[in-house]
Amino acid sequence: MTAPEGRTGTPTGPVPWCDRCGEAAAQGDHRTCAAARALEPPRFCPDCRRRMKVQVVPTGWTATCVEHGDRHG
């Protein structure tokens, strides 16, 4: 998995954690996570595995990690 474009705080690139289930991105099958992420905002920070505060509005979403900042979609 790669980091979303609208993210701030760290550079875009490979990430160690799945942003939907919170498990290691390199282990297991995350096809269902990727399919769900097409419709849902991330729930876990892909950099540190912390649960993020997510706000969904009609125009998009914002997910905030206390360590790595905001991501937008």
mmCIF file of the N, C-alpha and C atoms, coordinates in Angstrom:
data_MODEL
# 
_entry.id   MODEL 
# 
loop_
_atom_site.group_PDB 
_atom_site.id 
_atom_site.type_symbol 
_atom_site.label_atom_id 
_atom_site.label_alt_id 
_atom_site.label_comp_id 
_atom_site.label_asym_id 
_atom_site.label_entity_id 
_atom_site.label_seq_id 
_atom_site.pdbx_PDB_ins_code 
_atom_site.Cartn_x 
_atom_site.Cartn_y 
_atom_site.Cartn_z 
_atom_site.occupancy 
_atom_site.B_iso_or_equiv 
_atom_site.pdbx_formal_charge 
_atom_site.auth_seq_id 
_atom_site.auth_comp_id 
_atom_site.auth_asym_id 
_atom_site.auth_atom_id 
_atom_site.pdbx_PDB_model_num 
ATOM 1   N N  . MET A 1 1  ? 0.843   -1.173  0.000  1.00 0.00 ? 1  MET A N  1 
ATOM 2   C CA . MET A 1 1  ? 0.000   0.000   0.000  1.00 0.00 ? 1  MET A CA 1 
ATOM 3   C C  . MET A 1 1  ? 0.892   1.242   0.000  1.00 0.00 ? 1  MET A C  1 
ATOM 4   N N  . THR A 1 2  ? 0.394   2.309   -0.557 1.00 0.00 ? 2  THR A N  1 
ATOM 5   C CA . THR A 1 2  ? 1.127   3.560   -0.526 1.00 0.00 ? 2  THR A CA 1 
ATOM 6   C C  . THR A 1 2  ? 0.286   4.628   0.148  1.00 0.00 ? 2  THR A C  1 
ATOM 7   N N  . ALA A 1 3  ? 0.962   5.665   0.570  1.00 0.00 ? 3  ALA A N  1 
ATOM 8   C CA . ALA A 1 3  ? 0.288   6.747   1.297  1.00 0.00 ? 3  ALA A CA 1 
ATOM 9   C C  . ALA A 1 3  ? -0.578  7.562   0.355  1.00 0.00 ? 3  ALA A C  1 
ATOM 10  N N  . PRO A 1 4  ? -1.706  8.063   0.840  1.00 0.00 ? 4  PRO A N  1 
ATOM 11  C CA . PRO A 1 4  ? -2.572  8.892   0.011  1.00 0.00 ? 4  PRO A CA 1 
ATOM 12  C C  . PRO A 1 4  ? -1.919  10.219  -0.350 1.00 0.00 ? 4  PRO A C  1 
ATOM 13  N N  . GLU A 1 5  ? -2.313  10.804  -1.469 1.00 0.00 ? 5  GLU A N  1 
ATOM 14  C CA . GLU A 1 5  ? -1.741  12.056  -1.951 1.00 0.00 ? 5  GLU A CA 1 
ATOM 15  C C  . GLU A 1 5  ? -1.975  13.224  -1.004 1.00 0.00 ? 5  GLU A C  1 
ATOM 16  N N  . GLY A 1 6  ? -3.146  13.311  -0.399 1.00 0.00 ? 6  GLY A N  1 
ATOM 17  C CA . GLY A 1 6  ? -3.490  14.475  0.389  1.00 0.00 ? 6  GLY A CA 1 
ATOM 18  C C  . GLY A 1 6  ? -2.907  14.493  1.788  1.00 0.00 ? 6  GLY A C  1 
ATOM 19  N N  . ARG A 1 7  ? -2.006  13.618  2.077  1.00 0.00 ? 7  ARG A N  1 
ATOM 20  C CA . ARG A 1 7  ? -1.454  13.461  3.414  1.00 0.00 ? 7  ARG A CA 1 
ATOM 21  C C  . ARG A 1 7  ? -0.380  14.494  3.702  1.00 0.00 ? 7  ARG A C  1 
ATOM 22  N N  . THR A 1 8  ? -0.295  14.923  4.957  1.00 0.00 ? 8  THR A N  1 
ATOM 23  C CA . THR A 1 8  ? 0.772   15.831  5.368  1.00 0.00 ? 8  THR A CA 1 
ATOM 24  C C  . THR A 1 8  ? 1.546   15.192  6.507  1.00 0.00 ? 8  THR A C  1 
ATOM 25  N N  . GLY A 1 9  ? 2.758   15.644  6.739  1.00 0.00 ? 9  GLY A N  1 
ATOM 26  C CA . GLY A 1 9  ? 3.531   15.168  7.880  1.00 0.00 ? 9  GLY A CA 1 
ATOM 27  C C  . GLY A 1 9  ? 4.727   14.324  7.495  1.00 0.00 ? 9  GLY A C  1 
ATOM 28  N N  . THR A 1 10 ? 4.594   13.411  6.526  1.00 0.00 ? 10 THR A N  1 
ATOM 29  C CA . THR A 1 10 ? 5.693   12.561  6.094  1.00 0.00 ? 10 THR A CA 1 
ATOM 30  C C  . THR A 1 10 ? 5.628   12.391  4.581  1.00 0.00 ? 10 THR A C  1 
ATOM 31  N N  . PRO A 1 11 ? 6.734   12.061  3.923  1.00 0.00 ? 11 PRO A N  1 
ATOM 32  C CA . PRO A 1 11 ? 6.724   11.924  2.463  1.00 0.00 ? 11 PRO A CA 1 
ATOM 33  C C  . PRO A 1 11 ? 5.902   10.723  2.005  1.00 0.00 ? 11 PRO A C  1 
ATOM 34  N N  . THR A 1 12 ? 5.383   10.808  0.796  1.00 0.00 ? 12 THR A N  1 
ATOM 35  C CA . THR A 1 12 ? 4.607   9.719   0.208  1.00 0.00 ? 12 THR A CA 1 
ATOM 36  C C  . THR A 1 12 ? 5.541   8.584   -0.189 1.00 0.00 ? 12 THR A C  1 
ATOM 37  N N  . GLY A 1 13 ? 5.116   7.351   0.056  1.00 0.00 ? 13 GLY A N  1 
ATOM 38  C CA . GLY A 1 13 ? 5.903   6.181   -0.295 1.00 0.00 ? 13 GLY A CA 1 
ATOM 39  C C  . GLY A 1 13 ? 5.348   4.949   0.375  1.00 0.00 ? 13 GLY A C  1 
ATOM 40  N N  . PRO A 1 14 ? 6.070   3.827   0.346  1.00 0.00 ? 14 PRO A N  1 
ATOM 41  C CA . PRO A 1 14 ? 5.596   2.605   0.972  1.00 0.00 ? 14 PRO A CA 1 
ATOM 42  C C  . PRO A 1 14 ? 5.375   2.803   2.474  1.00 0.00 ? 14 PRO A C  1 
ATOM 43  N N  . VAL A 1 15 ? 4.367   2.178   3.003  1.00 0.00 ? 15 VAL A N  1 
ATOM 44  C CA . VAL A 1 15 ? 4.049   2.318   4.421  1.00 0.00 ? 15 VAL A CA 1 
ATOM 45  C C  . VAL A 1 15 ? 4.036   0.948   5.090  1.00 0.00 ? 15 VAL A C  1 
ATOM 46  N N  . PRO A 1 16 ? 4.420   0.872   6.373  1.00 0.00 ? 16 PRO A N  1 
ATOM 47  C CA . PRO A 1 16 ? 4.535   -0.423  7.032  1.00 0.00 ? 16 PRO A CA 1 
ATOM 48  C C  . PRO A 1 16 ? 3.230   -1.012  7.544  1.00 0.00 ? 16 PRO A C  1 
ATOM 49  N N  . TRP A 1 17 ? 2.165   -0.202  7.697  1.00 0.00 ? 17 TRP A N  1 
ATOM 50  C CA . TRP A 1 17 ? 0.913   -0.690  8.278  1.00 0.00 ? 17 TRP A CA 1 
ATOM 51  C C  . TRP A 1 17 ? -0.259  -0.452  7.338  1.00 0.00 ? 17 TRP A C  1 
ATOM 52  N N  . CYS A 1 18 ? -1.208  -1.367  7.338  1.00 0.00 ? 18 CYS A N  1 
ATOM 53  C CA . CYS A 1 18 ? -2.438  -1.210  6.565  1.00 0.00 ? 18 CYS A CA 1 
ATOM 54  C C  . CYS A 1 18 ? -3.270  -0.115  7.227  1.00 0.00 ? 18 CYS A C  1 
ATOM 55  N N  . ASP A 1 19 ? -3.736  0.859   6.447  1.00 0.00 ? 19 ASP A N  1 
ATOM 56  C CA . ASP A 1 19 ? -4.488  1.966   7.026  1.00 0.00 ? 19 ASP A CA 1 
ATOM 57  C C  . ASP A 1 19 ? -5.961  1.638   7.278  1.00 0.00 ? 19 ASP A C  1 
ATOM 58  N N  . ARG A 1 20 ? -6.384  0.428   6.962  1.00 0.00 ? 20 ARG A N  1 
ATOM 59  C CA . ARG A 1 20 ? -7.762  0.033   7.269  1.00 0.00 ? 20 ARG A CA 1 
ATOM 60  C C  . ARG A 1 20 ? -7.830  -0.918  8.453  1.00 0.00 ? 20 ARG A C  1 
ATOM 61  N N  . CYS A 1 21 ? -7.011  -1.984  8.456  1.00 0.00 ? 21 CYS A N  1 
ATOM 62  C CA . CYS A 1 21 ? -7.096  -2.979  9.536  1.00 0.00 ? 21 CYS A CA 1 
ATOM 63  C C  . CYS A 1 21 ? -6.017  -2.803  10.598 1.00 0.00 ? 21 CYS A C  1 
ATOM 64  N N  . GLY A 1 22 ? -4.949  -2.057  10.286 1.00 0.00 ? 22 GLY A N  1 
ATOM 65  C CA . GLY A 1 22 ? -3.893  -1.806  11.254 1.00 0.00 ? 22 GLY A CA 1 
ATOM 66  C C  . GLY A 1 22 ? -2.833  -2.892  11.339 1.00 0.00 ? 22 GLY A C  1 
ATOM 67  N N  . GLU A 1 23 ? -2.950  -3.929  10.534 1.00 0.00 ? 23 GLU A N  1 
ATOM 68  C CA . GLU A 1 23 ? -1.949  -5.005  10.539 1.00 0.00 ? 23 GLU A CA 1 
ATOM 69  C C  . GLU A 1 23 ? -0.777  -4.645  9.617  1.00 0.00 ? 23 GLU A C  1 
ATOM 70  N N  . ALA A 1 24 ? 0.309   -5.403  9.713  1.00 0.00 ? 24 ALA A N  1 
ATOM 71  C CA . ALA A 1 24 ? 1.485   -5.151  8.878  1.00 0.00 ? 24 ALA A CA 1 
ATOM 72  C C  . ALA A 1 24 ? 1.105   -5.243  7.401  1.00 0.00 ? 24 ALA A C  1 
ATOM 73  N N  . ALA A 1 25 ? 1.448   -4.222  6.624  1.00 0.00 ? 25 ALA A N  1 
ATOM 74  C CA . ALA A 1 25 ? 1.074   -4.171  5.211  1.00 0.00 ? 25 ALA A CA 1 
ATOM 75  C C  . ALA A 1 25 ? 1.762   -5.253  4.386  1.00 0.00 ? 25 ALA A C  1 
ATOM 76  N N  . ALA A 1 26 ? 2.940   -5.678  4.819  1.00 0.00 ? 26 ALA A N  1 
ATOM 77  C CA . ALA A 1 26 ? 3.692   -6.677  4.064  1.00 0.00 ? 26 ALA A CA 1 
ATOM 78  C C  . ALA A 1 26 ? 3.228   -8.106  4.349  1.00 0.00 ? 26 ALA A C  1 
ATOM 79  N N  . GLN A 1 27 ? 2.425   -8.301  5.375  1.00 0.00 ? 27 GLN A N  1 
ATOM 80  C CA . GLN A 1 27 ? 1.966   -9.639  5.738  1.00 0.00 ? 27 GLN A CA 1 
ATOM 81  C C  . GLN A 1 27 ? 0.479   -9.793  5.477  1.00 0.00 ? 27 GLN A C  1 
ATOM 82  N N  . GLY A 1 28 ? 0.101   -10.951 5.014  1.00 0.00 ? 28 GLY A N  1 
ATOM 83  C CA . GLY A 1 28 ? -1.316  -11.223 4.800  1.00 0.00 ? 28 GLY A CA 1 
ATOM 84  C C  . GLY A 1 28 ? -1.847  -10.640 3.502  1.00 0.00 ? 28 GLY A C  1 
ATOM 85  N N  . ASP A 1 29 ? -3.125  -10.883 3.280  1.00 0.00 ? 29 ASP A N  1 
ATOM 86  C CA . ASP A 1 29 ? -3.798  -10.432 2.067  1.00 0.00 ? 29 ASP A CA 1 
ATOM 87  C C  . ASP A 1 29 ? -4.652  -9.217  2.409  1.00 0.00 ? 29 ASP A C  1 
ATOM 88  N N  . HIS A 1 30 ? -4.347  -8.088  1.804  1.00 0.00 ? 30 HIS A N  1 
ATOM 89  C CA . HIS A 1 30 ? -5.066  -6.851  2.087  1.00 0.00 ? 30 HIS A CA 1 
ATOM 90  C C  . HIS A 1 30 ? -5.933  -6.414  0.913  1.00 0.00 ? 30 HIS A C  1 
ATOM 91  N N  . ARG A 1 31 ? -6.338  -7.364  0.054  1.00 0.00 ? 31 ARG A N  1 
ATOM 92  C CA . ARG A 1 31 ? -7.205  -7.011  -1.071 1.00 0.00 ? 31 ARG A CA 1 
ATOM 93  C C  . ARG A 1 31 ? -8.563  -6.508  -0.599 1.00 0.00 ? 31 ARG A C  1 
ATOM 94  N N  . THR A 1 32 ? -9.111  -7.109  0.461  1.00 0.00 ? 32 THR A N  1 
ATOM 95  C CA . THR A 1 32 ? -10.397 -6.636  0.969  1.00 0.00 ? 32 THR A CA 1 
ATOM 96  C C  . THR A 1 32 ? -10.254 -5.242  1.587  1.00 0.00 ? 32 THR A C  1 
ATOM 97  N N  . CYS A 1 33 ? -9.117  -4.989  2.214  1.00 0.00 ? 33 CYS A N  1 
ATOM 98  C CA . CYS A 1 33 ? -8.855  -3.656  2.771  1.00 0.00 ? 33 CYS A CA 1 
ATOM 99  C C  . CYS A 1 33 ? -8.782  -2.620  1.652  1.00 0.00 ? 33 CYS A C  1 
ATOM 100 N N  . ALA A 1 34 ? -8.084  -2.959  0.579  1.00 0.00 ? 34 ALA A N  1 
ATOM 101 C CA . ALA A 1 34 ? -7.948  -2.039  -0.552 1.00 0.00 ? 34 ALA A CA 1 
ATOM 102 C C  . ALA A 1 34 ? -9.310  -1.769  -1.191 1.00 0.00 ? 34 ALA A C  1 
ATOM 103 N N  . ALA A 1 35 ? -10.146 -2.797  -1.305 1.00 0.00 ? 35 ALA A N  1 
ATOM 104 C CA . ALA A 1 35 ? -11.481 -2.619  -1.882 1.00 0.00 ? 35 ALA A CA 1 
ATOM 105 C C  . ALA A 1 35 ? -12.335 -1.730  -0.983 1.00 0.00 ? 35 ALA A C  1 
ATOM 106 N N  . ALA A 1 36 ? -12.267 -1.929  0.317  1.00 0.00 ? 36 ALA A N  1 
ATOM 107 C CA . ALA A 1 36 ? -13.045 -1.111  1.255  1.00 0.00 ? 36 ALA A CA 1 
ATOM 108 C C  . ALA A 1 36 ? -12.544 0.333   1.257  1.00 0.00 ? 36 ALA A C  1 
ATOM 109 N N  . ARG A 1 37 ? -11.241 0.536   1.096  1.00 0.00 ? 37 ARG A N  1 
ATOM 110 C CA . ARG A 1 37 ? -10.665 1.877   1.113  1.00 0.00 ? 37 ARG A CA 1 
ATOM 111 C C  . ARG A 1 37 ? -11.102 2.705   -0.091 1.00 0.00 ? 37 ARG A C  1 
ATOM 112 N N  . ALA A 1 38 ? -11.620 2.061   -1.120 1.00 0.00 ? 38 ALA A N  1 
ATOM 113 C CA . ALA A 1 38 ? -12.149 2.816   -2.256 1.00 0.00 ? 38 ALA A CA 1 
ATOM 114 C C  . ALA A 1 38 ? -13.376 3.621   -1.836 1.00 0.00 ? 38 ALA A C  1 
ATOM 115 N N  . LEU A 1 39 ? -14.066 3.170   -0.778 1.00 0.00 ? 39 LEU A N  1 
ATOM 116 C CA . LEU A 1 39 ? -15.291 3.828   -0.317 1.00 0.00 ? 39 LEU A CA 1 
ATOM 117 C C  . LEU A 1 39 ? -15.179 4.445   1.068  1.00 0.00 ? 39 LEU A C  1 
ATOM 118 N N  . GLU A 1 40 ? -14.178 4.065   1.846  1.00 0.00 ? 40 GLU A N  1 
ATOM 119 C CA . GLU A 1 40 ? -14.056 4.492   3.241  1.00 0.00 ? 40 GLU A CA 1 
ATOM 120 C C  . GLU A 1 40 ? -12.753 5.252   3.484  1.00 0.00 ? 40 GLU A C  1 
ATOM 121 N N  . PRO A 1 41 ? -12.738 6.137   4.475  1.00 0.00 ? 41 PRO A N  1 
ATOM 122 C CA . PRO A 1 41 ? -11.482 6.790   4.861  1.00 0.00 ? 41 PRO A CA 1 
ATOM 123 C C  . PRO A 1 41 ? -10.596 5.822   5.642  1.00 0.00 ? 41 PRO A C  1 
ATOM 124 N N  . PRO A 1 42 ? -9.306  6.124   5.779  1.00 0.00 ? 42 PRO A N  1 
ATOM 125 C CA . PRO A 1 42 ? -8.431  5.255   6.571  1.00 0.00 ? 42 PRO A CA 1 
ATOM 126 C C  . PRO A 1 42 ? -8.807  5.315   8.046  1.00 0.00 ? 42 PRO A C  1 
ATOM 127 N N  . ARG A 1 43 ? -8.549  4.256   8.772  1.00 0.00 ? 43 ARG A N  1 
ATOM 128 C CA . ARG A 1 43 ? -8.854  4.208   10.207 1.00 0.00 ? 43 ARG A CA 1 
ATOM 129 C C  . ARG A 1 43 ? -7.590  4.178   11.060 1.00 0.00 ? 43 ARG A C  1 
ATOM 130 N N  . PHE A 1 44 ? -6.491  3.673   10.498 1.00 0.00 ? 44 PHE A N  1 
ATOM 131 C CA . PHE A 1 44 ? -5.223  3.579   11.218 1.00 0.00 ? 44 PHE A CA 1 
ATOM 132 C C  . PHE A 1 44 ? -4.150  4.354   10.472 1.00 0.00 ? 44 PHE A C  1 
ATOM 133 N N  . CYS A 1 45 ? -3.219  4.971   11.204 1.00 0.00 ? 45 CYS A N  1 
ATOM 134 C CA . CYS A 1 45 ? -2.101  5.657   10.581 1.00 0.00 ? 45 CYS A CA 1 
ATOM 135 C C  . CYS A 1 45 ? -1.167  4.613   9.975  1.00 0.00 ? 45 CYS A C  1 
ATOM 136 N N  . PRO A 1 46 ? -0.865  4.709   8.680  1.00 0.00 ? 46 PRO A N  1 
ATOM 137 C CA . PRO A 1 46 ? 0.028   3.720   8.060  1.00 0.00 ? 46 PRO A CA 1 
ATOM 138 C C  . PRO A 1 46 ? 1.486   3.875   8.483  1.00 0.00 ? 46 PRO A C  1 
ATOM 139 N N  . ASP A 1 47 ? 1.839   4.963   9.151  1.00 0.00 ? 47 ASP A N  1 
ATOM 140 C CA . ASP A 1 47 ? 3.213   5.174   9.602  1.00 0.00 ? 47 ASP A CA 1 
ATOM 141 C C  . ASP A 1 47 ? 3.469   4.612   10.994 1.00 0.00 ? 47 ASP A C  1 
ATOM 142 N N  . CYS A 1 48 ? 2.469   4.748   11.893 1.00 0.00 ? 48 CYS A N  1 
ATOM 143 C CA . CYS A 1 48 ? 2.724   4.364   13.286 1.00 0.00 ? 48 CYS A CA 1 
ATOM 144 C C  . CYS A 1 48 ? 1.679   3.410   13.869 1.00 0.00 ? 48 CYS A C  1 
ATOM 145 N N  . ARG A 1 49 ? 0.631   3.084   13.111 1.00 0.00 ? 49 ARG A N  1 
ATOM 146 C CA . ARG A 1 49 ? -0.407  2.136   13.510 1.00 0.00 ? 49 ARG A CA 1 
ATOM 147 C C  . ARG A 1 49 ? -1.371  2.680   14.567 1.00 0.00 ? 49 ARG A C  1 
ATOM 148 N N  . ARG A 1 50 ? -1.310  3.969   14.848 1.00 0.00 ? 50 ARG A N  1 
ATOM 149 C CA . ARG A 1 50 ? -2.260  4.561   15.801 1.00 0.00 ? 50 ARG A CA 1 
ATOM 150 C C  . ARG A 1 50 ? -3.636  4.684   15.145 1.00 0.00 ? 50 ARG A C  1 
ATOM 151 N N  . ARG A 1 51 ? -4.669  4.551   15.948 1.00 0.00 ? 51 ARG A N  1 
ATOM 152 C CA . ARG A 1 51 ? -6.030  4.785   15.476 1.00 0.00 ? 51 ARG A CA 1 
ATOM 153 C C  . ARG A 1 51 ? -6.181  6.287   15.233 1.00 0.00 ? 51 ARG A C  1 
ATOM 154 N N  . MET A 1 52 ? -6.750  6.667   14.087 1.00 0.00 ? 52 MET A N  1 
ATOM 155 C CA . MET A 1 52 ? -6.875  8.077   13.748 1.00 0.00 ? 52 MET A CA 1 
ATOM 156 C C  . MET A 1 52 ? -8.284  8.595   14.047 1.00 0.00 ? 52 MET A C  1 
ATOM 157 N N  . LYS A 1 53 ? -8.365  9.890   14.295 1.00 0.00 ? 53 LYS A N  1 
ATOM 158 C CA . LYS A 1 53 ? -9.650  10.576  14.433 1.00 0.00 ? 53 LYS A CA 1 
ATOM 159 C C  . LYS A 1 53 ? -10.115 10.885  13.016 1.00 0.00 ? 53 LYS A C  1 
ATOM 160 N N  . VAL A 1 54 ? -11.299 10.393  12.650 1.00 0.00 ? 54 VAL A N  1 
ATOM 161 C CA . VAL A 1 54 ? -11.802 10.538  11.284 1.00 0.00 ? 54 VAL A CA 1 
ATOM 162 C C  . VAL A 1 54 ? -13.071 11.382  11.282 1.00 0.00 ? 54 VAL A C  1 
ATOM 163 N N  . GLN A 1 55 ? -13.117 12.361  10.379 1.00 0.00 ? 55 GLN A N  1 
ATOM 164 C CA . GLN A 1 55 ? -14.319 13.170  10.191 1.00 0.00 ? 55 GLN A CA 1 
ATOM 165 C C  . GLN A 1 55 ? -14.734 13.071  8.728  1.00 0.00 ? 55 GLN A C  1 
ATOM 166 N N  . VAL A 1 56 ? -15.982 12.652  8.506  1.00 0.00 ? 56 VAL A N  1 
ATOM 167 C CA . VAL A 1 56 ? -16.517 12.521  7.152  1.00 0.00 ? 56 VAL A CA 1 
ATOM 168 C C  . VAL A 1 56 ? -17.551 13.618  6.940  1.00 0.00 ? 56 VAL A C  1 
ATOM 169 N N  . VAL A 1 57 ? -17.388 14.349  5.836  1.00 0.00 ? 57 VAL A N  1 
ATOM 170 C CA . VAL A 1 57 ? -18.325 15.402  5.447  1.00 0.00 ? 57 VAL A CA 1 
ATOM 171 C C  . VAL A 1 57 ? -18.760 15.125  4.005  1.00 0.00 ? 57 VAL A C  1 
ATOM 172 N N  . PRO A 1 58 ? -19.819 15.771  3.524  1.00 0.00 ? 58 PRO A N  1 
ATOM 173 C CA . PRO A 1 58 ? -20.285 15.499  2.153  1.00 0.00 ? 58 PRO A CA 1 
ATOM 174 C C  . PRO A 1 58 ? -19.228 15.731  1.071  1.00 0.00 ? 58 PRO A C  1 
ATOM 175 N N  . THR A 1 59 ? -18.269 16.597  1.317  1.00 0.00 ? 59 THR A N  1 
ATOM 176 C CA . THR A 1 59 ? -17.260 16.898  0.298  1.00 0.00 ? 59 THR A CA 1 
ATOM 177 C C  . THR A 1 59 ? -15.996 16.058  0.414  1.00 0.00 ? 59 THR A C  1 
ATOM 178 N N  . GLY A 1 60 ? -15.891 15.170  1.403  1.00 0.00 ? 60 GLY A N  1 
ATOM 179 C CA . GLY A 1 60 ? -14.702 14.329  1.562  1.00 0.00 ? 60 GLY A CA 1 
ATOM 180 C C  . GLY A 1 60 ? -14.510 13.895  3.003  1.00 0.00 ? 60 GLY A C  1 
ATOM 181 N N  . TRP A 1 61 ? -13.265 13.683  3.401  1.00 0.00 ? 61 TRP A N  1 
ATOM 182 C CA . TRP A 1 61 ? -12.959 13.254  4.759  1.00 0.00 ? 61 TRP A CA 1 
ATOM 183 C C  . TRP A 1 61 ? -11.609 13.795  5.197  1.00 0.00 ? 61 TRP A C  1 
ATOM 184 N N  . THR A 1 62 ? -11.407 13.824  6.511  1.00 0.00 ? 62 THR A N  1 
ATOM 185 C CA . THR A 1 62 ? -10.130 14.176  7.117  1.00 0.00 ? 62 THR A CA 1 
ATOM 186 C C  . THR A 1 62 ? -9.842  13.150  8.195  1.00 0.00 ? 62 THR A C  1 
ATOM 187 N N  . ALA A 1 63 ? -8.653  12.570  8.162  1.00 0.00 ? 63 ALA A N  1 
ATOM 188 C CA . ALA A 1 63 ? -8.212  11.633  9.188  1.00 0.00 ? 63 ALA A CA 1 
ATOM 189 C C  . ALA A 1 63 ? -6.967  12.230  9.839  1.00 0.00 ? 63 ALA A C  1 
ATOM 190 N N  . THR A 1 64 ? -6.956  12.278  11.174 1.00 0.00 ? 64 THR A N  1 
ATOM 191 C CA . THR A 1 64 ? -5.867  12.924  11.893 1.00 0.00 ? 64 THR A CA 1 
ATOM 192 C C  . THR A 1 64 ? -5.160  11.951  12.813 1.00 0.00 ? 64 THR A C  1 
ATOM 193 N N  . CYS A 1 65 ? -3.830  11.856  12.657 1.00 0.00 ? 65 CYS A N  1 
ATOM 194 C CA . CYS A 1 65 ? -2.971  11.097  13.553 1.00 0.00 ? 65 CYS A CA 1 
ATOM 195 C C  . CYS A 1 65 ? -2.297  12.109  14.474 1.00 0.00 ? 65 CYS A C  1 
ATOM 196 N N  . VAL A 1 66 ? -2.253  11.831  15.761 1.00 0.00 ? 66 VAL A N  1 
ATOM 197 C CA . VAL A 1 66 ? -1.645  12.779  16.698 1.00 0.00 ? 66 VAL A CA 1 
ATOM 198 C C  . VAL A 1 66 ? -0.149  12.942  16.434 1.00 0.00 ? 66 VAL A C  1 
ATOM 199 N N  . GLU A 1 67 ? 0.492   11.951  15.849 1.00 0.00 ? 67 GLU A N  1 
ATOM 200 C CA . GLU A 1 67 ? 1.915   11.986  15.583 1.00 0.00 ? 67 GLU A CA 1 
ATOM 201 C C  . GLU A 1 67 ? 2.255   12.521  14.182 1.00 0.00 ? 67 GLU A C  1 
ATOM 202 N N  . HIS A 1 68 ? 1.454   12.161  13.161 1.00 0.00 ? 68 HIS A N  1 
ATOM 203 C CA . HIS A 1 68 ? 1.810   12.459  11.780 1.00 0.00 ? 68 HIS A CA 1 
ATOM 204 C C  . HIS A 1 68 ? 0.905   13.460  11.077 1.00 0.00 ? 68 HIS A C  1 
ATOM 205 N N  . GLY A 1 69 ? -0.099  13.981  11.741 1.00 0.00 ? 69 GLY A N  1 
ATOM 206 C CA . GLY A 1 69 ? -0.910  15.028  11.149 1.00 0.00 ? 69 GLY A CA 1 
ATOM 207 C C  . GLY A 1 69 ? -2.105  14.548  10.353 1.00 0.00 ? 69 GLY A C  1 
ATOM 208 N N  . ASP A 1 70 ? -2.579  15.410  9.450  1.00 0.00 ? 70 ASP A N  1 
ATOM 209 C CA . ASP A 1 70 ? -3.823  15.190  8.696  1.00 0.00 ? 70 ASP A CA 1 
ATOM 210 C C  . ASP A 1 70 ? -3.584  14.496  7.368  1.00 0.00 ? 70 ASP A C  1 
ATOM 211 N N  . ARG A 1 71 ? -4.614  13.763  6.951  1.00 0.00 ? 71 ARG A N  1 
ATOM 212 C CA . ARG A 1 71 ? -4.718  13.178  5.620  1.00 0.00 ? 71 ARG A CA 1 
ATOM 213 C C  . ARG A 1 71 ? -6.098  13.572  5.112  1.00 0.00 ? 71 ARG A C  1 
ATOM 214 N N  . HIS A 1 72 ? -6.222  13.870  3.832  1.00 0.00 ? 72 HIS A N  1 
ATOM 215 C CA . HIS A 1 72 ? -7.487  14.325  3.272  1.00 0.00 ? 72 HIS A CA 1 
ATOM 216 C C  . HIS A 1 72 ? -7.879  13.469  2.094  1.00 0.00 ? 72 HIS A C  1 
ATOM 217 N N  . GLY A 1 73 ? -9.163  13.367  1.861  1.00 0.00 ? 73 GLY A N  1 
ATOM 218 C CA . GLY A 1 73 ? -9.639  12.635  0.705  1.00 0.00 ? 73 GLY A CA 1 
ATOM 219 C C  . GLY A 1 73 ? -11.011 13.077  0.299  1.00 0.00 ? 73 GLY A C  1 
# 
